[in-house]
């Protein structure tokens, strides 16, 4: 497996995992955005993955979201997978 394929497998979309536990604890990691003057968020823990997803989509500015990685149960999800989880029918929180 190439390095790129291995990285893509680590941040695979949720449909590749079958089920997703929105109630599991989650961590959000952010990379620094060079074009913004705001201090970047670098790490944050959440009681549930649903709360982490809501925070990512509803609170993080789009330029910073591109560098976001959420970790849940030792699986990593990039900004596209986070968006897919938020838009999914199983998402348990009210969308704003």
Chimera marker file (.cmm) of the C-alpha trace (Angstrom):
<marker_set name="trace">
<marker id="1" x="0.000" y="0.000" z="0.000" r="1" g="1" b="0" radius="0.5"/>
<marker id="2" x="1.366" y="3.412" z="-0.912" r="1" g="1" b="0" radius="0.5"/>
<marker id="3" x="1.769" y="6.160" z="1.653" r="1" g="1" b="0" radius="0.5"/>
<marker id="4" x="-1.120" y="8.120" z="0.081" r="1" g="1" b="0" radius="0.5"/>
<marker id="5" x="-3.404" y="5.070" z="0.156" r="1" g="1" b="0" radius="0.5"/>
<marker id="6" x="-2.505" y="4.426" z="3.796" r="1" g="1" b="0" radius="0.5"/>
<marker id="7" x="-3.334" y="8.041" z="4.719" r="1" g="1" b="0" radius="0.5"/>
<marker id="8" x="-6.651" y="7.833" z="2.864" r="1" g="1" b="0" radius="0.5"/>
<marker id="9" x="-7.520" y="4.606" z="4.665" r="1" g="1" b="0" radius="0.5"/>
<marker id="10" x="-6.883" y="6.241" z="8.044" r="1" g="1" b="0" radius="0.5"/>
<marker id="11" x="-9.277" y="9.099" z="7.264" r="1" g="1" b="0" radius="0.5"/>
<marker id="12" x="-11.856" y="7.004" z="5.456" r="1" g="1" b="0" radius="0.5"/>
<marker id="13" x="-15.451" y="8.157" z="5.059" r="1" g="1" b="0" radius="0.5"/>
<marker id="14" x="-17.917" y="6.717" z="7.577" r="1" g="1" b="0" radius="0.5"/>
<marker id="15" x="-19.679" y="4.561" z="4.976" r="1" g="1" b="0" radius="0.5"/>
<marker id="16" x="-16.502" y="2.482" z="4.782" r="1" g="1" b="0" radius="0.5"/>
<marker id="17" x="-16.838" y="1.620" z="8.472" r="1" g="1" b="0" radius="0.5"/>
<marker id="18" x="-20.451" y="0.444" z="8.312" r="1" g="1" b="0" radius="0.5"/>
<marker id="19" x="-21.820" y="1.838" z="11.586" r="1" g="1" b="0" radius="0.5"/>
<marker id="20" x="-20.790" y="4.999" z="13.386" r="1" g="1" b="0" radius="0.5"/>
<marker id="21" x="-21.201" y="5.554" z="17.131" r="1" g="1" b="0" radius="0.5"/>
<marker id="22" x="-22.270" y="9.176" z="17.594" r="1" g="1" b="0" radius="0.5"/>
<marker id="23" x="-22.249" y="8.650" z="21.395" r="1" g="1" b="0" radius="0.5"/>
<marker id="24" x="-18.548" y="7.695" z="21.552" r="1" g="1" b="0" radius="0.5"/>
<marker id="25" x="-16.017" y="10.216" z="22.927" r="1" g="1" b="0" radius="0.5"/>
<marker id="26" x="-14.200" y="12.210" z="20.250" r="1" g="1" b="0" radius="0.5"/>
<marker id="27" x="-11.117" y="14.354" z="19.783" r="1" g="1" b="0" radius="0.5"/>
<marker id="28" x="-10.701" y="17.117" z="17.201" r="1" g="1" b="0" radius="0.5"/>
<marker id="29" x="-7.284" y="18.042" z="15.837" r="1" g="1" b="0" radius="0.5"/>
<marker id="30" x="-6.718" y="21.156" z="13.749" r="1" g="1" b="0" radius="0.5"/>
<marker id="31" x="-3.808" y="22.259" z="11.608" r="1" g="1" b="0" radius="0.5"/>
<marker id="32" x="-2.790" y="25.885" z="11.555" r="1" g="1" b="0" radius="0.5"/>
<marker id="33" x="-4.269" y="28.021" z="8.793" r="1" g="1" b="0" radius="0.5"/>
<marker id="34" x="-1.775" y="30.482" z="7.365" r="1" g="1" b="0" radius="0.5"/>
<marker id="35" x="-4.279" y="32.870" z="5.806" r="1" g="1" b="0" radius="0.5"/>
<marker id="36" x="-6.317" y="33.649" z="8.902" r="1" g="1" b="0" radius="0.5"/>
<marker id="37" x="-5.459" y="36.070" z="11.674" r="1" g="1" b="0" radius="0.5"/>
<marker id="38" x="-7.493" y="34.208" z="14.280" r="1" g="1" b="0" radius="0.5"/>
<marker id="39" x="-5.586" y="32.017" z="16.688" r="1" g="1" b="0" radius="0.5"/>
<marker id="40" x="-6.117" y="28.429" z="15.492" r="1" g="1" b="0" radius="0.5"/>
<marker id="41" x="-7.844" y="25.750" z="17.521" r="1" g="1" b="0" radius="0.5"/>
<marker id="42" x="-5.329" y="22.931" z="17.753" r="1" g="1" b="0" radius="0.5"/>
<marker id="43" x="-6.980" y="20.284" z="19.951" r="1" g="1" b="0" radius="0.5"/>
<marker id="44" x="-10.311" y="19.761" z="21.663" r="1" g="1" b="0" radius="0.5"/>
<marker id="45" x="-12.039" y="16.832" z="23.396" r="1" g="1" b="0" radius="0.5"/>
<marker id="46" x="-15.773" y="16.137" z="23.262" r="1" g="1" b="0" radius="0.5"/>
<marker id="47" x="-18.026" y="13.909" z="25.339" r="1" g="1" b="0" radius="0.5"/>
<marker id="48" x="-19.679" y="12.608" z="22.165" r="1" g="1" b="0" radius="0.5"/>
<marker id="49" x="-18.777" y="12.435" z="18.498" r="1" g="1" b="0" radius="0.5"/>
<marker id="50" x="-22.104" y="14.113" z="17.683" r="1" g="1" b="0" radius="0.5"/>
<marker id="51" x="-20.999" y="17.186" z="19.663" r="1" g="1" b="0" radius="0.5"/>
<marker id="52" x="-17.606" y="17.201" z="17.933" r="1" g="1" b="0" radius="0.5"/>
<marker id="53" x="-19.269" y="16.998" z="14.526" r="1" g="1" b="0" radius="0.5"/>
<marker id="54" x="-21.684" y="19.796" z="15.402" r="1" g="1" b="0" radius="0.5"/>
<marker id="55" x="-18.816" y="21.978" z="16.607" r="1" g="1" b="0" radius="0.5"/>
<marker id="56" x="-16.784" y="21.306" z="13.460" r="1" g="1" b="0" radius="0.5"/>
<marker id="57" x="-19.557" y="22.085" z="11.003" r="1" g="1" b="0" radius="0.5"/>
<marker id="58" x="-21.343" y="24.887" z="12.825" r="1" g="1" b="0" radius="0.5"/>
<marker id="59" x="-18.514" y="26.701" z="14.641" r="1" g="1" b="0" radius="0.5"/>
<marker id="60" x="-15.219" y="26.256" z="12.796" r="1" g="1" b="0" radius="0.5"/>
<marker id="61" x="-14.601" y="28.677" z="9.901" r="1" g="1" b="0" radius="0.5"/>
<marker id="62" x="-14.389" y="26.886" z="6.555" r="1" g="1" b="0" radius="0.5"/>
<marker id="63" x="-10.660" y="27.588" z="5.978" r="1" g="1" b="0" radius="0.5"/>
<marker id="64" x="-9.833" y="25.892" z="9.291" r="1" g="1" b="0" radius="0.5"/>
<marker id="65" x="-12.243" y="23.003" z="8.777" r="1" g="1" b="0" radius="0.5"/>
<marker id="66" x="-10.209" y="21.781" z="5.818" r="1" g="1" b="0" radius="0.5"/>
<marker id="67" x="-7.390" y="20.968" z="8.257" r="1" g="1" b="0" radius="0.5"/>
<marker id="68" x="-9.652" y="19.250" z="10.804" r="1" g="1" b="0" radius="0.5"/>
<marker id="69" x="-9.329" y="15.607" z="11.755" r="1" g="1" b="0" radius="0.5"/>
<marker id="70" x="-11.706" y="13.949" z="14.203" r="1" g="1" b="0" radius="0.5"/>
<marker id="71" x="-10.668" y="10.789" z="16.016" r="1" g="1" b="0" radius="0.5"/>
<marker id="72" x="-13.336" y="8.421" z="17.347" r="1" g="1" b="0" radius="0.5"/>
<marker id="73" x="-12.587" y="4.905" z="18.625" r="1" g="1" b="0" radius="0.5"/>
<marker id="74" x="-9.121" y="5.003" z="17.055" r="1" g="1" b="0" radius="0.5"/>
<marker id="75" x="-10.538" y="5.908" z="13.619" r="1" g="1" b="0" radius="0.5"/>
<marker id="76" x="-9.775" y="9.208" z="11.924" r="1" g="1" b="0" radius="0.5"/>
<marker id="77" x="-12.208" y="11.263" z="9.868" r="1" g="1" b="0" radius="0.5"/>
<marker id="78" x="-11.203" y="14.184" z="7.652" r="1" g="1" b="0" radius="0.5"/>
<marker id="79" x="-13.346" y="17.257" z="6.934" r="1" g="1" b="0" radius="0.5"/>
<marker id="80" x="-15.233" y="15.477" z="4.136" r="1" g="1" b="0" radius="0.5"/>
<marker id="81" x="-16.138" y="12.531" z="6.365" r="1" g="1" b="0" radius="0.5"/>
<marker id="82" x="-17.154" y="14.904" z="9.182" r="1" g="1" b="0" radius="0.5"/>
<marker id="83" x="-19.506" y="16.678" z="6.760" r="1" g="1" b="0" radius="0.5"/>
<marker id="84" x="-20.917" y="13.334" z="5.602" r="1" g="1" b="0" radius="0.5"/>
<marker id="85" x="-21.622" y="12.308" z="9.203" r="1" g="1" b="0" radius="0.5"/>
<marker id="86" x="-23.323" y="15.654" z="9.889" r="1" g="1" b="0" radius="0.5"/>
<marker id="87" x="-25.495" y="15.376" z="6.767" r="1" g="1" b="0" radius="0.5"/>
<marker id="88" x="-26.385" y="11.720" z="7.394" r="1" g="1" b="0" radius="0.5"/>
<marker id="89" x="-29.862" y="10.616" z="8.443" r="1" g="1" b="0" radius="0.5"/>
<marker id="90" x="-28.487" y="9.035" z="11.632" r="1" g="1" b="0" radius="0.5"/>
<marker id="91" x="-27.031" y="12.314" z="12.971" r="1" g="1" b="0" radius="0.5"/>
<marker id="92" x="-28.759" y="12.664" z="16.391" r="1" g="1" b="0" radius="0.5"/>
<marker id="93" x="-28.558" y="16.409" z="17.142" r="1" g="1" b="0" radius="0.5"/>
<marker id="94" x="-30.633" y="19.301" z="15.837" r="1" g="1" b="0" radius="0.5"/>
<marker id="95" x="-28.878" y="21.008" z="12.915" r="1" g="1" b="0" radius="0.5"/>
<marker id="96" x="-28.624" y="24.799" z="13.038" r="1" g="1" b="0" radius="0.5"/>
<link id1="1" id2="2" r="1" g="1" b="0" radius="0.2"/>
<link id1="2" id2="3" r="1" g="1" b="0" radius="0.2"/>
<link id1="3" id2="4" r="1" g="1" b="0" radius="0.2"/>
<link id1="4" id2="5" r="1" g="1" b="0" radius="0.2"/>
<link id1="5" id2="6" r="1" g="1" b="0" radius="0.2"/>
<link id1="6" id2="7" r="1" g="1" b="0" radius="0.2"/>
<link id1="7" id2="8" r="1" g="1" b="0" radius="0.2"/>
<link id1="8" id2="9" r="1" g="1" b="0" radius="0.2"/>
<link id1="9" id2="10" r="1" g="1" b="0" radius="0.2"/>
<link id1="10" id2="11" r="1" g="1" b="0" radius="0.2"/>
<link id1="11" id2="12" r="1" g="1" b="0" radius="0.2"/>
<link id1="12" id2="13" r="1" g="1" b="0" radius="0.2"/>
<link id1="13" id2="14" r="1" g="1" b="0" radius="0.2"/>
<link id1="14" id2="15" r="1" g="1" b="0" radius="0.2"/>
<link id1="15" id2="16" r="1" g="1" b="0" radius="0.2"/>
<link id1="16" id2="17" r="1" g="1" b="0" radius="0.2"/>
<link id1="17" id2="18" r="1" g="1" b="0" radius="0.2"/>
<link id1="18" id2="19" r="1" g="1" b="0" radius="0.2"/>
<link id1="19" id2="20" r="1" g="1" b="0" radius="0.2"/>
<link id1="20" id2="21" r="1" g="1" b="0" radius="0.2"/>
<link id1="21" id2="22" r="1" g="1" b="0" radius="0.2"/>
<link id1="22" id2="23" r="1" g="1" b="0" radius="0.2"/>
<link id1="23" id2="24" r="1" g="1" b="0" radius="0.2"/>
<link id1="24" id2="25" r="1" g="1" b="0" radius="0.2"/>
<link id1="25" id2="26" r="1" g="1" b="0" radius="0.2"/>
<link id1="26" id2="27" r="1" g="1" b="0" radius="0.2"/>
<link id1="27" id2="28" r="1" g="1" b="0" radius="0.2"/>
<link id1="28" id2="29" r="1" g="1" b="0" radius="0.2"/>
<link id1="29" id2="30" r="1" g="1" b="0" radius="0.2"/>
<link id1="30" id2="31" r="1" g="1" b="0" radius="0.2"/>
<link id1="31" id2="32" r="1" g="1" b="0" radius="0.2"/>
<link id1="32" id2="33" r="1" g="1" b="0" radius="0.2"/>
<link id1="33" id2="34" r="1" g="1" b="0" radius="0.2"/>
<link id1="34" id2="35" r="1" g="1" b="0" radius="0.2"/>
<link id1="35" id2="36" r="1" g="1" b="0" radius="0.2"/>
<link id1="36" id2="37" r="1" g="1" b="0" radius="0.2"/>
<link id1="37" id2="38" r="1" g="1" b="0" radius="0.2"/>
<link id1="38" id2="39" r="1" g="1" b="0" radius="0.2"/>
<link id1="39" id2="40" r="1" g="1" b="0" radius="0.2"/>
<link id1="40" id2="41" r="1" g="1" b="0" radius="0.2"/>
<link id1="41" id2="42" r="1" g="1" b="0" radius="0.2"/>
<link id1="42" id2="43" r="1" g="1" b="0" radius="0.2"/>
<link id1="43" id2="44" r="1" g="1" b="0" radius="0.2"/>
<link id1="44" id2="45" r="1" g="1" b="0" radius="0.2"/>
<link id1="45" id2="46" r="1" g="1" b="0" radius="0.2"/>
<link id1="46" id2="47" r="1" g="1" b="0" radius="0.2"/>
<link id1="47" id2="48" r="1" g="1" b="0" radius="0.2"/>
<link id1="48" id2="49" r="1" g="1" b="0" radius="0.2"/>
<link id1="49" id2="50" r="1" g="1" b="0" radius="0.2"/>
<link id1="50" id2="51" r="1" g="1" b="0" radius="0.2"/>
<link id1="51" id2="52" r="1" g="1" b="0" radius="0.2"/>
<link id1="52" id2="53" r="1" g="1" b="0" radius="0.2"/>
<link id1="53" id2="54" r="1" g="1" b="0" radius="0.2"/>
<link id1="54" id2="55" r="1" g="1" b="0" radius="0.2"/>
<link id1="55" id2="56" r="1" g="1" b="0" radius="0.2"/>
<link id1="56" id2="57" r="1" g="1" b="0" radius="0.2"/>
<link id1="57" id2="58" r="1" g="1" b="0" radius="0.2"/>
<link id1="58" id2="59" r="1" g="1" b="0" radius="0.2"/>
<link id1="59" id2="60" r="1" g="1" b="0" radius="0.2"/>
<link id1="60" id2="61" r="1" g="1" b="0" radius="0.2"/>
<link id1="61" id2="62" r="1" g="1" b="0" radius="0.2"/>
<link id1="62" id2="63" r="1" g="1" b="0" radius="0.2"/>
<link id1="63" id2="64" r="1" g="1" b="0" radius="0.2"/>
<link id1="64" id2="65" r="1" g="1" b="0" radius="0.2"/>
<link id1="65" id2="66" r="1" g="1" b="0" radius="0.2"/>
<link id1="66" id2="67" r="1" g="1" b="0" radius="0.2"/>
<link id1="67" id2="68" r="1" g="1" b="0" radius="0.2"/>
<link id1="68" id2="69" r="1" g="1" b="0" radius="0.2"/>
<link id1="69" id2="70" r="1" g="1" b="0" radius="0.2"/>
<link id1="70" id2="71" r="1" g="1" b="0" radius="0.2"/>
<link id1="71" id2="72" r="1" g="1" b="0" radius="0.2"/>
<link id1="72" id2="73" r="1" g="1" b="0" radius="0.2"/>
<link id1="73" id2="74" r="1" g="1" b="0" radius="0.2"/>
<link id1="74" id2="75" r="1" g="1" b="0" radius="0.2"/>
<link id1="75" id2="76" r="1" g="1" b="0" radius="0.2"/>
<link id1="76" id2="77" r="1" g="1" b="0" radius="0.2"/>
<link id1="77" id2="78" r="1" g="1" b="0" radius="0.2"/>
<link id1="78" id2="79" r="1" g="1" b="0" radius="0.2"/>
<link id1="79" id2="80" r="1" g="1" b="0" radius="0.2"/>
<link id1="80" id2="81" r="1" g="1" b="0" radius="0.2"/>
<link id1="81" id2="82" r="1" g="1" b="0" radius="0.2"/>
<link id1="82" id2="83" r="1" g="1" b="0" radius="0.2"/>
<link id1="83" id2="84" r="1" g="1" b="0" radius="0.2"/>
<link id1="84" id2="85" r="1" g="1" b="0" radius="0.2"/>
<link id1="85" id2="86" r="1" g="1" b="0" radius="0.2"/>
<link id1="86" id2="87" r="1" g="1" b="0" radius="0.2"/>
<link id1="87" id2="88" r="1" g="1" b="0" radius="0.2"/>
<link id1="88" id2="89" r="1" g="1" b="0" radius="0.2"/>
<link id1="89" id2="90" r="1" g="1" b="0" radius="0.2"/>
<link id1="90" id2="91" r="1" g="1" b="0" radius="0.2"/>
<link id1="91" id2="92" r="1" g="1" b="0" radius="0.2"/>
<link id1="92" id2="93" r="1" g="1" b="0" radius="0.2"/>
<link id1="93" id2="94" r="1" g="1" b="0" radius="0.2"/>
<link id1="94" id2="95" r="1" g="1" b="0" radius="0.2"/>
<link id1="95" id2="96" r="1" g="1" b="0" radius="0.2"/>
</marker_set>
